[in-house]
Amino acid sequence: MSTKKGQLKDFLKITTPVWGHRQEFDAASWDTKYDKIVQQSMKDVLQTATHSLEGTIEFCKFSGKPCLPTGFNGTFEDIDLESTDPTAAFSTVFTEHGLCYSFNQDGNLTMSRTGALYGLSLRLHVAQDDYFETQDVAGFKVLLHNSYEPPMIEEYGFALRPGSETYVRIRLQKVIIAESYKDTPRPLGYCDPLLEQKFNTNYTISVCVMQYRAINMLKKCGCIAFYMDRPDIDISGDQPYIRPRICNLKEERTCADQVLEGLALGTLRINGEKVPDPDCPSPCVYTTYTYTVSQSEYPSSAVKDKVVEEVNKQKGISPEEADETAWTIERIRDNYLKVHIYFEELSTLEMERHPSYLISNLIGDVGGQLGLLLGMNICSLVQFTDYIIRFSFFKGVMSLVRLYKAKKQREK
């Protein structure tokens, strides 16, 4: 009889996409083949099988100093910087990409200087030796977002590859929709200043899209995906709040995945009716982060011997007893990377959106082109219209006269 851990490992293997294609999943034999995990949610699986944060983040610096624990309110004199835990500054967060770790989740940390030395610097351990045989991509995905915004890593994240040192330069942009533009029909410029009252949270398009997906998933499956269980995702509407049930593993794969695919393709139907597209207008004021990524090889050939020595020392392997378990430079490049995330400048680019071409512009341009090409103006247009009317009237009268004369001739 298989163990719970064995069933989890087997489940993750068969449900991990290979070359972009999900493997065949026998839902009919679920209750017997995965009897020990049938009622578990994906959240339970991820908490059991995900790489530990302690083995992933080996070095962390922020604003030129070691990373401090989340919510720390003291001073550097109050702690021993040498023994600071690099993982203490991170919080666990569930996303559609799995279990992730968020830095500065409460938004309390700030930067006072620009440049890589005063941003966030990390050394990360990829641990490819622990990957499943079906996992065809190695590295990490990173998303820069506001602390109050649900992280949508699948849509907006960028990748970090092993054996590289990555520099990510950030610029903050604040977008304001002008008053004259707010009532312009979508998708051109419409925004609703009362969105935060309607959603009871800091409204963002990400919140609206996730809520739209959760509502339709609840209607179709009777449950929601594990990462949609957030305080800012309220799907009760005007009814008293009831916390929705999280889908178990079988429901996740046999229903929830199909709902998300159907919504993405615009083919989902519930009770025979096609589900409309999400109604998610832009907030009237919002901030975005633009970034530029550059990479170089890590570690360089000049220091490879020193790095190999340090890594083996860290792993407890001495040069005298080095064997097949020893770390070589190739293995280090397959399993380690560094990343620096910092602001390019401590200023905010404020952009105001205005309609660039109105109906009045169109009328003016058409009138100008007619005047240029045909020598016409408003008076000419009125005269031309009057001529057409008079000509049509005269032509009609002459037709009546001819008919009358023809009738008289027949009578004779």
Disulfide bonds with the S-S distance in Angstrom:
Cys60-Cys67 1.82
Cys191-Cys284 2.18
Cys208-Cys280 2.08
Cys221-Cys255 1.91
Cys223-Cys247 2.02
